[in-house]
């Protein structure tokens, strides 16, 4: 009798966003590993192994922008046995789209992603959420730490205050200011690192999720990003009702993980083909 042909577990790389430590992805890593994927959540460049160590030395994360973060993950991906699925949140969602478009990934999920170049919507909550960085030009080369109040507005607005405060204490770290300046300069910069190849005809599938109550990346911003892709046959958009920017690491993370996992299962036959 012919033995059943074994299959290699598809690598899944989780990419976190600004101000959140990579370890916040651990419940996702555990879930996807249990579902048969080779899952990992690498840190951003300069980020220490723990939240506490990263907080002690903010200067280590300073100066890294979208380009440098993308190149960091490209180098990590080269060490994998095969091209991965990338799942990113916030700026990690922008990086995930860049990796997919460049051929460094076979599929991607971008959750409340920072806007690619060409998105025109700029709601007031997004502007207010970016002010802790943009108020000082020196933040472009430095590190910025959100206050508890700023985190509450930008991330935890859809949560009870007590949960928002717990998440802040557990996961929030200093982050580089440069990615935010990359966004604000994108319109005038012909070589903006936020630019993504928007022709989706020759690359793998992309799912973009937008939290309905997100202040940092309002739902209209995520939706407009999806609408930029042409012809649109490999890009799907879904809104996530009632959720804010903390949706991947707050108490409702499993709902978003299930949406992501179900989508990946449906697209897996294309990835294996």
N, C-alpha and C positions, 0 to 999 in steps of 0.2 A: 504494500500500500504506500502511495506517495505521501511523504510527510507534508503537513501544512506549512506553507511558506511563511516564515516569520516576517513581521513588519517592524521597522525601526520607529520608535516613539518620535513624534513630531516635536521639535524644540519650540518652546513658547518663551519669549523674552518679554518681561514686564518692565515698562519704563515709567518711572514716577514723574511727577510734576514739580514745579518750583515750591520750595518751603516744606516739602514732605519727605521724610526719610524713606529709603528703599524698603526697609523692614515692614512698612505699612502694607506692603503687598503680600505678606506671608500667608494670610488666609487664602488668598487666590492661588499662591504657589502650591499650598497643601491640597486645595481642591483639584487643580488641574493635574497635579501629580497623581492623585488618586484616580483620576479619569483616564490615565494612561499617557499623559504628555510629559515631556522632559522640560519641566518648568523652572525658571529662575528669575530673580529680580535684582540685577546688578545695580550698583550705586552710580550716581553721577560722578564725574571727575572731581577729585578733591574731597569727596564726602567720606567721612570716617565710618567704621564698622557699626557704630551705635549712635543713637540720638544724642546721648550725653557727650560723647567724644566730639561729635560734630559741633555741638553748641560751644564747647570749650575753645575751639579754634576756628572762628568764622572765616579768617583770612584764607584758609585752605580752599574754600569754595569760590572765592572771588575771581572775577575776570573771565569766567567761562560763558560763552554765548551759545546760540542755537547751532552755529557751525561746529564749534568745538565739542559740544555735547553729542551731536550727530556723528562726528568722526570717532569719538570715544566708543559709541555703540557699534559702529561699523567694524572697528578693530576687534571688539569682543565677539561679534558674530562670526568673524573669520575663523575663530577657534572652535566653532560648533561642527558637528558631523554633517549637518545639512542646513540649508537655509531655514530660518525659523518663521513662525508667526509672531508678529510684534504687537503688543497690547500696551497702549500708552494713555496716560491721563494728563490733561492740561498741556504744558509744554512737552511732556512725553508723548502726547497725542500728535503734536506737530512733528516731532522727531520720527514717530512711527510712520507717518505719511511720507516723509522724505526717504526713509529707508525702503519702503515699499516701492515708491516711484523709481528709485535708483537701481532696483533689482536685488537689494540686500535682504529682502524678506519675500516670502511667498504669499502672505496675506497680512492684513493689519486691522486692528480695532482702535479707533481714536475716540476716547471718552472725554467729553467736554474739552476738545482740543483748542489750544491757542491758535489763532487764525493764520491760515496761509495767506501769502500775498495775494491781493485781489478781493478779499472780503472787505466790504465797505461799511457794514453795520458797525456802529460804535455807540452802543447804549450808555447812558449815564452810569449805571452800576459798574460797567467794565472800567470806565474812566476812574471812578472813585476807588475801585479795587487796586488800580495801578498806581495811585498817588503816593503810597508809601515808598515806592521806588523812584518815581519821576520827579519828586519834589526837590531832589538834589542831583545835580549833574555828576557829582563825584560817585554816586551809586552805580554809574555805568561800569566802573572798574572795581567796585567794592562789593561787600556782602551786606545783605539787608535781612533783618529779622522782623517779622510781623509782631505787633502787640496782640494781646489777647482780644482786644476790641476790634482790631483790623481783621484778625482771623474770623471773628464772629460775623463780620459783615461779608467778607469775601468768600468764605467757605461754609460757615455754620449757620447761615441765615435761615435755612429750612429745618433746623434742629432746635430742640429745647436748649436753653443756655447751658444747663449743666452738662449735657453731652458735648456741646461745642467746646466747653472748657476742658473736659477730659481728653478730647482729641488733641487739643492744643498742647496739653501737658505731655501727652504720650508720643506724638509724632512730629511736631513742628520743629524745624531746624533753620538756621540761616541759609540763605540762598543767594546766588549771584544776581546782581541787578542787570547785567548785560542782556539777558534774553528779553526783558521788558523793553529796553531801549532798541533792541533789534526789531521789535514789533512796531514801535512808534516811528522808526526811520524807514520802514519797508517801502512806503509809497515813493519816496524820493531816491531810494538806493537801487540802481539797476542790477546790483549783485547781491541783493538782500538774501540772507540765509533763510528767510521765511518763505522764499519762493519754492514751489513744488511743481513738477511736471503734471499738468492737469489732464493730460490725455490718458484715460484709464483703459484704453482698448488693448494694450499690450502687457498689462501687469496683472497681478493677482487681485483677489477681491478685497474690498475695504468696507468696513462698517463704521459709521460715525454715529455716536450717541450724544444727545444733548439734554442736559438736565433742565427741566422746565423752569425751575426757580433759581438757577445759577446766577450769581452776581459777577463772578470773576470772568467767566465765559458765558454770557447770556445765550439762551437757546437759539435765538435768531442768528447768532454768530456761527454756531456749529452748523446750523441748517444751511446758511449761505455757503459755507465751505463745501458742503456736499454738492450743492447746486452748481458749483464752478466746474466740476469734473465733466468732461465730454468724451464720448457720447453718453456716459453715465451708466453703461451696462454692467460695470464691475464695481459700482459704488452704491451703497445703501445707507439711508438715513433713518434713524428712529429717535423720537423724543422720549424721555423718561419722565413721566408725570411726577410732580411734587418734589423733585430732588434738586439739591444744591450742589456746590462744587466739591463737597466732601463725599460724594456718593460712592466712591470706590473704597473708602476706609471707615465709614461711619457704621452704625448699627444696621443699616439697610444694604450693606455691600453685597450680600448674597443674591439679592434680586438682580443687581447689575451683572454679577458674575454668571448667573443662570442665563440671562439674555445673551451674553457673550459666548458662553459655552454652547448653547443651542445653535447659535449662528455658525460657530466653528464646526460643529458636527455636520451641519447641513452643507458646508462648503468643503468638508474634508475629502470627499470623493474627487473634487476638482484638483485638490492639492496633491492627491496620490496619483492622479491620472498622468 
